[in-house]
Amino acid sequence: MIEAKQLIVLNNQKREELSEENEKYYSDFLIYMRLQLSLSEQQTEEILMEILDHIIEGQQEGKTARMILGDDPKAYADEIIEQLPNEKKRSVARFILSLSMNLVGYLLIIRGLVLLIGPWFIEISSEIFPVTYGIIAFIIVFSSLIGVRIIFSIINSSLFKEKQSTLKDSIKAGTMGMLSMGIIICSPYFLPDLGPSFMFPWNASFISGAVLLGISYLLKK
């Protein structure tokens, strides 16, 4: 059995055989299917590959993707989605944990770099308050997940339309991204120092971030 990641690579290669019209039709269908994160990735990619092969065969006979799959690709995709199994809860939990570790890992590395370089210009304390930082970490993960969800929703609403407002969708997504980033950046300035504290120097921060990124990578694998 070909694994999902290999199917994705193969799918990208085969899509180059499609005409411009068929590629647009199929790409919207593909994105819509892949945005259903609760579905089994393996079976989703297998179905997408089968449909792509079907479209390519039809194209060689002079048929368009619309002629093969119909004028309502979203309804057709919804029928398939109802029949596909959901991803295992363990896989979903692993994905969320990996994403969270990734975000916190990068922030710890950035903090380490700031503590290393910052004192050359301004006075910076390496003291941290675990309770406060725990709340900040929760805000970062929560706002990031909500932001990604909303951006997915914007992408979803732009599919299967004859005329797509790319600029409008980009502005919406950009606004959501800036709002999430604003919440993440501002939260440390508004939260008080809670609970006990200890010194957490730049090298410890950098190493901790690298370890979290390494664990996140292993979870993805």
C-alpha positions as CSV (number, residue, x, y, z in Angstrom):
1,M,0.0,0.0,0.0
2,I,1.3,3.4,-0.9
3,E,1.5,5.8,2.1
4,A,-0.4,9.0,2.2
5,K,2.7,11.2,1.8
6,Q,3.8,9.3,-1.3
7,L,0.2,9.6,-2.7
8,I,0.4,13.4,-2.2
9,V,3.7,13.6,-4.2
10,L,2.3,11.4,-6.9
11,N,-0.9,13.5,-7.0
12,N,1.2,16.7,-7.5
13,Q,3.0,15.1,-10.4
14,K,-0.1,13.7,-12.1
15,R,-2.0,17.0,-11.8
16,E,0.4,18.5,-14.3
17,E,-1.3,16.4,-17.0
18,L,-4.6,18.2,-16.5
19,S,-5.8,21.0,-18.7
20,E,-6.2,24.4,-17.1
21,E,-10.0,24.0,-16.7
22,N,-9.8,20.5,-15.3
23,E,-6.9,21.5,-13.0
24,K,-9.0,24.3,-11.5
25,Y,-12.0,22.0,-11.0
26,Y,-10.0,19.2,-9.5
27,S,-7.9,21.5,-7.3
28,D,-11.0,23.0,-5.6
29,F,-12.2,19.4,-5.1
30,L,-8.9,18.3,-3.6
31,I,-8.5,21.3,-1.2
32,Y,-12.1,20.8,0.0
33,M,-11.4,17.2,0.8
34,R,-8.1,17.8,2.5
35,L,-9.6,20.6,4.7
36,Q,-11.7,17.9,6.4
37,L,-9.0,17.2,9.0
38,S,-11.1,14.7,10.9
39,L,-11.1,12.3,7.9
40,S,-8.6,9.4,7.5
41,E,-5.7,11.0,5.6
42,Q,-4.7,7.7,4.0
43,Q,-8.2,6.9,2.6
44,T,-8.7,10.5,1.6
45,E,-5.6,10.5,-0.5
46,E,-6.5,7.2,-2.1
47,I,-9.9,8.5,-3.1
48,L,-8.3,11.7,-4.5
49,M,-5.9,9.6,-6.6
50,E,-8.7,7.4,-7.9
51,I,-10.7,10.5,-9.0
52,L,-7.6,12.1,-10.5
53,D,-6.9,9.0,-12.6
54,H,-10.5,9.0,-13.7
55,I,-10.4,12.6,-14.8
56,I,-7.1,12.0,-16.7
57,E,-8.6,9.1,-18.5
58,G,-11.7,11.1,-19.4
59,Q,-9.6,14.0,-20.5
60,Q,-7.8,11.7,-23.0
61,E,-11.2,10.9,-24.5
62,G,-12.1,14.6,-24.8
63,K,-14.2,14.9,-21.6
64,T,-13.9,17.6,-19.0
65,A,-13.8,17.0,-15.2
66,R,-17.2,18.7,-15.0
67,M,-18.7,16.2,-17.5
68,I,-17.3,13.3,-15.5
69,L,-18.0,14.4,-11.9
70,G,-21.0,16.7,-12.5
71,D,-21.8,20.4,-12.1
72,D,-21.9,20.3,-8.3
73,P,-18.4,19.0,-7.1
74,K,-19.1,20.1,-3.5
75,A,-22.2,17.9,-3.3
76,Y,-20.2,15.0,-4.8
77,A,-17.4,15.6,-2.3
78,D,-19.8,15.7,0.6
79,E,-21.2,12.3,-0.5
80,I,-17.7,10.8,-0.4
81,I,-16.9,12.5,2.9
82,E,-19.9,10.8,4.5
83,Q,-18.5,7.4,3.5
84,L,-14.9,7.9,4.6
85,P,-13.8,6.9,8.1
86,N,-12.6,9.5,10.6
87,E,-8.9,9.7,11.5
88,K,-7.9,7.8,14.6
89,K,-8.2,9.9,17.8
90,R,-4.6,9.1,18.5
91,S,-3.5,10.6,15.2
92,V,-5.6,13.8,15.8
93,A,-4.2,14.2,19.3
94,R,-0.6,13.6,18.0
95,F,-1.2,16.3,15.3
96,I,-2.4,18.9,17.9
97,L,0.4,18.0,20.3
98,S,3.0,18.3,17.5
99,L,1.6,21.7,16.5
100,S,1.7,22.9,20.1
101,M,5.2,21.7,20.6
102,N,6.3,23.3,17.4
103,L,4.9,26.7,18.3
104,V,6.3,26.7,21.9
105,G,9.7,25.3,20.6
106,Y,10.1,28.2,18.2
107,L,9.1,30.7,20.8
108,L,11.7,29.3,23.3
109,I,14.4,29.5,20.6
110,I,13.4,33.1,19.8
111,R,13.5,33.9,23.5
112,G,17.0,32.4,23.8
113,L,18.2,34.5,20.9
114,V,16.7,37.6,22.4
115,L,18.4,36.9,25.8
116,L,21.7,36.3,24.0
117,I,21.7,39.4,21.8
118,G,19.4,41.8,23.7
119,P,21.7,42.6,26.6
120,W,24.1,44.2,24.2
121,F,21.5,46.9,23.7
122,I,19.1,46.9,26.7
123,E,18.8,45.3,30.1
124,I,16.8,42.0,29.9
125,S,16.0,39.7,32.7
126,S,16.1,35.9,32.2
127,E,13.7,35.4,35.1
128,I,10.5,33.5,34.3
129,F,7.2,32.8,36.1
130,P,6.0,29.3,35.2
131,V,2.3,30.0,35.9
132,T,2.3,33.2,33.7
133,Y,4.3,31.5,31.0
134,G,1.9,28.5,31.1
135,I,-1.0,30.9,30.5
136,I,0.8,32.6,27.7
137,A,1.6,29.2,26.1
138,F,-2.1,28.3,26.3
139,I,-3.1,31.6,24.7
140,I,-0.6,31.0,21.9
141,V,-1.8,27.5,21.1
142,F,-5.5,28.4,21.4
143,S,-5.3,31.5,19.3
144,S,-3.2,29.8,16.7
145,L,-5.7,26.9,16.4
146,I,-8.6,29.3,16.2
147,G,-6.8,31.4,13.6
148,V,-6.0,28.3,11.5
149,R,-9.6,27.2,11.8
150,I,-10.9,30.5,10.6
151,I,-8.4,30.7,7.7
152,F,-9.5,27.2,6.6
153,S,-13.1,28.4,6.7
154,I,-12.2,31.4,4.5
155,I,-10.4,29.1,2.0
156,N,-13.4,26.7,2.1
157,S,-15.9,29.4,1.3
158,S,-13.8,30.5,-1.7
159,L,-13.9,27.1,-3.4
160,F,-16.2,26.0,-6.2
161,K,-16.9,29.5,-7.5
162,E,-16.6,30.6,-11.1
163,K,-15.2,34.0,-10.0
164,Q,-13.0,33.9,-6.9
165,S,-12.1,37.1,-5.1
166,T,-8.4,36.2,-4.3
167,L,-7.6,39.7,-3.0
168,K,-10.6,39.8,-0.7
169,D,-9.8,36.3,0.7
170,S,-6.2,37.3,1.1
171,I,-7.2,40.4,3.1
172,K,-9.5,38.3,5.3
173,A,-6.8,35.7,6.0
174,G,-4.1,38.4,6.5
175,T,-6.4,40.3,9.0
176,M,-7.0,37.1,10.9
177,G,-3.3,36.3,11.0
178,M,-2.4,39.7,12.2
179,L,-5.1,39.6,14.9
180,S,-3.8,36.2,16.2
181,M,-0.2,37.5,16.1
182,G,-1.3,40.7,18.0
183,I,-2.9,38.6,20.7
184,I,0.2,36.5,21.0
185,I,2.6,39.5,21.2
186,C,0.5,41.5,23.6
187,S,-0.4,38.8,26.1
188,P,3.0,38.9,27.9
189,Y,2.6,42.7,28.5
190,F,-0.9,42.5,30.0
191,L,-0.5,39.4,32.2
192,P,0.8,39.9,35.7
193,D,3.7,37.9,37.2
194,L,2.0,34.9,38.9
195,G,3.5,32.3,41.3
196,P,7.1,31.5,42.0
197,S,9.9,32.3,39.6
198,F,13.4,31.1,38.6
199,M,16.2,32.1,36.3
200,F,16.0,30.5,32.8
201,P,19.1,31.7,30.8
202,W,19.3,31.9,27.1
203,N,21.1,28.6,26.6
204,A,18.5,26.6,28.6
205,S,15.7,28.3,26.6
206,F,17.5,27.5,23.3
207,I,18.1,23.9,24.2
208,S,14.5,23.4,25.5
209,G,13.1,24.8,22.3
210,A,15.3,22.6,20.2
211,V,14.2,19.5,22.2
212,L,10.6,20.4,21.7
213,L,11.1,20.9,17.9
214,G,12.8,17.5,17.8
215,I,10.0,15.8,19.6
216,S,7.5,17.5,17.3
217,Y,9.4,16.3,14.3
218,L,9.4,12.7,15.6
219,L,5.6,12.9,16.3
220,K,5.1,14.0,12.7
221,K,7.1,11.1,11.4
